[in-house]
């Protein structure tokens, strides 16, 4: 309830407290004040509707701070239980939308993590490929060095010359031949050297042939080892290629599975979002229908309450008017009734007349009277029941004074104390 409404209620209660009669019909001013209170209720309800709608718009825009502020403002304008139910629905919508946003952010983080893992896997494959190519270049360089050594060895063998000892013998033989003037020693030495060289040549040729044979065998063995190594390398490469293909295939399958799973999750999330949106629309439509129904019921209840209050006020006013008419009638009777006393066979009988007051609101009255002897302080109180007013007499409409006063009847004075409804 707002402060203005509370202030109006305090003013209304204070005004009602100053009414002279305990129950009265509502005045036009009081009805006007009640209408103003009803208008304040309607203004509070309109403020609540505005803030509640604003909160729902902020929820749809995912501006949760705006939604919370509007909910706080709407809570201050609640005027009935229906407003409380609507605000509770809005708060539930806020919680659902926050959870939906958190789920979407979680899905996005999972997608980014999968993308980062895929990039890391590609980087590892790239580094492995670089290492393989570096190993291949190193192997080729080693093979080139071995081929250069073999070529140098072959050239060294084919370019050999005489030995220093043979050269020394030929020189000595030449010197001796010059000194002797005979070239036979030189010739002999030359023939020996030639023979030795021939033998050496033959031996060398045999050795070369043996070396060539061993080299050929070594070459064949190297070629065989190289072939076997190349076959092993090729097999290793094939295995590596098959492994890379398998890894690549597995990666592609995994990536495709991840893409399919992400697609399914995205489609499922989209369907879920659509279903939630449709559900929110249906809930909003249902809530709107419920609000409309409650509003119609509230208006009908307010109208019925208003009619009931008006009927109660009218009945109250009618009862008050009837009571006031009875009171005025009884007062008129009390002031207009004339009583007298007559000695009837030794008993003092009270009778009298009453005024003709129209309308006759009270059909039956009891007259309470008081009798007193002249100069005496003793009172004789009594009730003349069902008083009709047939004048003073001994029969019919009379009441006996008991106990009998001690003075003569002509010294007895009687007066009306009060007139009441019969049995009242």
C-alpha positions in Angstrom: 0.0 0.0 0.0 1.4 3.4 -0.9 1.9 6.3 1.5 -0.9 8.4 -0.2 -3.4 5.5 0.3 -2.4 5.1 4.0 -2.9 8.8 4.5 -6.3 8.7 2.9 -7.3 5.8 5.1 -6.2 7.6 8.3 -8.2 10.7 7.3 -11.3 8.5 6.6 -11.1 6.7 9.9 -10.7 10.0 11.8 -13.7 11.4 10.0 -15.8 8.3 10.8 -14.7 8.5 14.5 -16.3 12.0 14.8 -19.8 10.9 13.6 -22.3 11.5 16.4 -24.3 8.3 16.0 -22.6 4.9 16.1 -24.0 3.7 12.8 -25.0 6.1 10.0 -25.5 6.0 6.3 -22.4 7.0 4.3 -22.4 10.6 3.3 -21.5 11.8 -0.2 -18.2 13.1 1.0 -17.4 9.7 2.6 -18.4 7.9 -0.6 -16.2 10.3 -2.6 -13.3 9.5 -0.3 -13.8 5.8 -0.7 -13.9 6.3 -4.5 -10.6 8.2 -4.2 -9.1 5.3 -2.3 -10.3 2.9 -5.0 -8.6 5.2 -7.6 -5.4 5.1 -5.6 -5.6 1.3 -5.7 -6.1 1.5 -9.4 -3.1 3.9 -9.8 -0.9 1.5 -7.7 -2.1 -1.3 -10.0 -1.3 0.6 -13.1 2.2 1.5 -11.7 2.7 -2.2 -11.0 1.7 -3.2 -14.6 4.1 -0.6 -16.1 7.0 -1.7 -14.0 6.2 -5.4 -14.5 6.0 -5.0 -18.2 9.3 -3.0 -18.2 10.9 -5.9 -16.2 9.8 -8.5 -18.8 11.1 -6.3 -21.6 14.4 -6.0 -19.9 14.5 -9.8 -19.4 13.8 -10.3 -23.1 16.7 -7.9 -23.8 18.8 -9.7 -21.2 19.4 -6.5 -19.3 19.2 -8.2 -15.9 20.1 -5.1 -13.8 17.2 -3.2 -15.5 14.9 -6.1 -14.8 15.9 -6.3 -11.1 15.3 -2.6 -10.6 11.9 -2.8 -12.3 11.0 -5.8 -10.1 11.9 -3.8 -7.0 9.8 -0.9 -8.1 6.9 -3.2 -9.1 7.0 -4.8 -5.6 6.4 -1.4 -4.0 3.1 -1.0 -6.1 1.6 -4.4 -5.3 -2.1 -3.9 -4.3 -3.5 -7.4 -4.4 -2.6 -11.1 -4.4 -2.8 -11.3 -8.2 -0.1 -8.7 -8.5 2.1 -10.8 -6.2 1.5 -13.9 -8.4 2.4 -11.9 -11.6 5.6 -10.6 -9.9 6.5 -14.1 -8.8 6.1 -15.2 -12.5 8.3 -12.3 -13.7 11.0 -13.3 -11.1 10.9 -16.9 -12.3 11.3 -15.7 -16.0 14.3 -13.7 -14.9 15.9 -16.8 -13.3 15.1 -18.9 -16.4 16.6 -16.3 -18.8 19.8 -16.0 -16.7 20.2 -19.8 -16.7 19.7 -19.8 -20.5 22.4 -17.2 -21.0 24.8 -19.1 -18.7 24.1 -22.3 -20.8 24.9 -20.4 -24.0 28.1 -19.0 -22.6 29.1 -22.5 -21.5 28.5 -23.9 -25.0 30.5 -21.1 -26.5 33.4 -21.8 -24.1 33.3 -25.5 -25.1 33.4 -24.6 -28.8 36.4 -22.3 -28.3 38.2 -25.0 -26.2 37.6 -27.6 -29.0 38.9 -25.1 -31.6 42.0 -24.5 -29.5 42.7 -28.2 -29.2 42.4 -28.6 -32.9 44.9 -25.9 -33.5 47.3 -27.5 -31.0 47.0 -30.8 -32.8 47.8 -29.2 -36.2 50.8 -27.5 -34.7 52.1 -30.8 -33.3 51.7 -32.4 -36.7 53.6 -29.5 -38.4 56.5 -29.8 -36.0 56.7 -33.6 -36.5 56.8 -33.1 -40.3 59.6 -30.5 -40.0 61.6 -33.0 -37.8 61.1 -35.7 -40.4 62.4 -33.5 -43.3 65.5 -32.4 -41.2 66.4 -36.1 -40.6 66.1 -36.8 -44.4 68.4 -33.9 -45.2 71.0 -35.1 -42.7 70.9 -38.6 -44.2 71.5 -37.3 -47.7 74.5 -35.2 -46.6 76.1 -38.3 -44.9 75.7 -40.4 -48.1 77.4 -37.6 -50.1 80.5 -37.7 -47.8 80.9 -41.4 -48.1 80.7 -41.2 -51.8 83.4 -38.5 -51.8 85.8 -40.7 -49.6 85.3 -43.7 -51.9 86.1 -41.6 -55.0 89.3 -40.2 -53.3 90.5 -43.7 -52.4 89.9 -44.9 -56.0 91.8 -41.9 -57.4 94.7 -42.5 -54.9 95.2 -46.1 -56.0 95.2 -45.3 -59.7 97.8 -42.4 -59.4 100.6 -44.2 -57.5 104.3 -43.8 -58.7 107.6 -45.6 -58.2 108.7 -46.2 -54.7 111.6 -44.2 -53.2 113.8 -47.4 -52.9 113.4 -48.2 -56.6 114.0 -44.6 -57.5 117.2 -44.7 -55.3 118.4 -48.0 -57.0 117.9 -46.6 -60.5 119.8 -43.5 -59.5 122.6 -45.5 -58.0 122.6 -47.8 -61.1 122.7 -44.8 -63.4 125.6 -43.3 -61.4 127.5 -46.5 -61.4 126.8 -47.0 -65.1 128.1 -43.5 -65.8 131.1 -44.1 -63.7 131.7 -47.5 -65.3 130.8 -46.4 -68.8 128.7 -49.4 -69.0 124.9 -49.2 -69.2 124.4 -52.8 -68.5 124.0 -52.4 -64.8 121.5 -49.6 -65.4 119.8 -51.8 -67.9 119.8 -54.6 -65.5 118.6 -52.4 -62.7 116.0 -51.0 -65.0 115.0 -54.4 -66.1 114.9 -55.5 -62.5 112.8 -52.4 -61.6 110.6 -52.9 -64.6 110.3 -56.6 -63.7 109.7 -55.5 -60.1 107.3 -52.9 -61.2 105.7 -55.5 -63.5 105.5 -57.8 -60.7 104.4 -55.0 -58.5 102.0 -54.0 -61.3 100.8 -57.5 -61.5 100.6 -57.7 -57.8 99.0 -54.4 -57.7 96.7 -55.4 -60.5 95.9 -58.5 -58.5 95.6 -56.5 -55.4 93.5 -53.9 -57.3 91.5 -56.7 -58.8 91.1 -58.2 -55.3 90.4 -54.7 -54.0 88.0 -54.2 -56.8 86.4 -57.6 -56.0 86.3 -56.7 -52.3 85.1 -53.2 -53.3 82.5 -54.7 -55.5 81.5 -57.1 -52.8 81.6 -54.2 -50.3 79.6 -52.1 -52.8 77.2 -54.9 -53.3 76.9 -55.3 -49.6 76.6 -51.6 -49.2 74.1 -51.5 -52.0 72.3 -54.4 -50.4 72.5 -52.8 -47.0 71.5 -49.5 -48.6 68.6 -51.2 -50.4 67.6 -52.9 -47.2 68.0 -49.7 -45.3 66.1 -47.9 -48.0 63.5 -50.6 -47.9 63.3 -50.3 -44.1 63.2 -46.5 -44.5 60.6 -46.8 -47.2 58.7 -49.2 -44.9 59.2 -46.8 -42.1 57.9 -44.0 -44.2 55.0 -46.1 -45.4 54.3 -46.9 -41.7 54.7 -43.3 -40.8 52.5 -42.3 -43.7 50.0 -44.9 -42.8 50.2 -43.7 -39.2 49.9 -40.1 -40.3 47.1 -41.1 -42.5 45.5 -43.0 -39.6 46.1 -40.1 -37.2 44.9 -37.7 -39.9 41.9 -39.9 -40.5 41.3 -40.3 -36.8 41.7 -36.5 -36.4 39.4 -35.9 -39.3 36.9 -38.4 -37.9 37.2 -36.8 -34.4 36.9 -33.4 -35.9 33.9 -34.4 -38.0 32.4 -36.1 -34.9 33.1 -32.9 -32.9 31.6 -30.8 -35.7 28.6 -33.2 -35.9 28.2 -33.1 -32.1 28.5 -29.3 -32.1 26.0 -29.1 -34.9 23.7 -31.4 -33.0 24.1 -29.4 -29.8 23.6 -26.2 -31.8 20.4 -27.6 -33.4 19.2 -29.0 -30.1 20.0 -25.7 -28.4 18.2 -23.9 -31.2 15.2 -26.2 -30.9 15.3 -25.8 -27.1 15.5 -22.0 -27.5 12.5 -22.1 -29.9 10.6 -24.4 -27.5 11.5 -22.1 -24.6 10.5 -19.1 -26.6 7.2 -20.8 -27.6 6.7 -21.9 -24.0 7.4 -18.3 -22.8 4.8 -17.1 -25.3 2.3 -19.6 -24.2 3.0 -18.9 -20.6 2.8 -15.1 -21.3 -0.5 -15.7 -23.1 -1.8 -17.9 -20.3 -0.6 -15.4 -17.7 -2.2 -12.6 -19.7 -5.5 -14.6 -19.8 -5.1 -15.2 -16.1 -4.4 -11.5 -15.5 -7.4 -10.6 -17.6 -9.6 -13.1 -15.8 -8.4 -11.9 -12.4 -8.9 -8.3 -13.4 -12.4 -9.1 -14.5 -13.0 -11.0 -11.3 -11.4 -8.1 -9.3 -13.7 -5.6 -11.0 -16.7 -7.9 -10.5 -15.8 -8.4 -6.8 -15.2 -4.7 -6.4 -18.6 -4.0 -8.0 -20.3 -6.6 -5.8 -18.6 -5.3 -2.7 -19.6 -1.8 -3.6 -23.2 -2.9 -4.1 -23.1 -4.9 -0.9 -21.7 -1.9 1.0 -24.3 0.3 -0.5 -27.1 -2.2 0.4 -25.7 -2.5 3.9 -25.4 1.3 4.2 -29.0 1.6 3.0 -30.2 -1.0 5.4 -28.2 0.6 8.2 -29.7 4.0 7.4 -33.2 2.4 7.3 -32.7 0.7 10.6 -31.3 4.0 12.1 -34.3 5.9 10.7 -36.7 3.3 12.2 -34.9 3.5 15.5 -34.9 7.3 15.5 -38.6 7.2 14.6 -39.3 4.8 17.5 -37.4 7.0 19.9 -39.2 10.1 18.7 -42.5 8.4 18.9 -41.8 7.1 22.5 -40.6 10.7 23.5 -43.8 12.1 22.0 -45.8 9.5 24.0 -43.9 10.3 27.1 -44.5 14.0 26.9 -48.2 13.6 25.7 -49.6 10.9 28.0 -51.7 12.2 30.9 -52.2 9.8 33.9 -54.7 9.8 36.7 -55.6 7.7 39.8 -59.0 6.3 40.8 -60.1 4.5 43.9 -61.7 1.3 42.7 -63.2 -0.7 45.5 -60.4 0.1 47.9 -57.6 -0.2 45.3 -55.9 2.7 43.5 -56.0 2.2 39.7 -53.8 4.2 37.3 -55.2 5.1 33.9 -54.9 7.9 31.4 -55.0 9.2 27.8 -52.3 9.4 25.1 -51.8 11.7 22.2 -52.6 10.7 18.7 -49.2 10.6 16.9 -49.1 9.5 13.3 -47.7 7.2 12.0 -48.1 4.8 14.9 -44.5 3.5 14.8 -44.7 1.5 18.0 -48.1 -0.4 18.2 -47.6 -1.5 21.9 -46.2 0.5 24.7 -45.5 0.1 28.5 -45.8 3.3 30.6 -43.4 3.5 33.6 -45.0 5.8 36.2 -44.2 7.2 39.7 -46.9 8.0 42.3 -46.2 10.1 45.5 -48.5 11.4 48.2 -48.5 15.1 48.8 -45.8 16.1 51.3 -44.3 12.6 51.3 -40.9 11.5 50.0 -42.1 7.9 49.4 -42.3 6.9 45.7 -44.6 4.2 44.3 -43.1 3.1 41.0 -44.9 0.8 38.6 -45.6 -0.1 35.0 -48.8 0.2 33.1 -48.3 -2.5 30.6 -50.0 -2.5 27.1 -51.1 1.1 27.7 -54.0 1.9 25.4 -55.2 5.3 26.8 -58.9 4.7 27.5 -58.9 7.3 30.2 -59.0 6.8 34.0 -61.4 4.0 35.1 -61.8 0.8 37.1 -61.9 -1.7 34.4 -59.8 -2.6 31.3 -56.9 -0.3 30.6 -55.7 0.1 34.2 -52.8 -0.7 36.5 -53.0 -1.2 40.3 -50.6 0.7 42.5 -49.0 -1.8 44.9 -48.5 -1.4 47.8 -51.4 0.9 48.3 -50.3 4.4 49.2 -51.3 5.7 52.7 -52.9 9.0 51.5 -56.4 9.5 50.0 -56.6 9.2 46.3 -57.2 12.9 45.8 -53.9 13.6 47.5 -52.0 11.2 45.3 -50.0 12.6 42.4 -48.9 10.3 39.5 -46.5 11.2 36.6 -44.9 9.4 33.6 -41.3 8.4 34.1 -40.6 6.7 30.8 -42.4 5.1 27.9 -41.0 1.9 26.4 -41.9 -0.6 23.8 -43.9 -3.5 25.3 -41.6 -5.9 27.1 -38.6 -3.5 26.6 
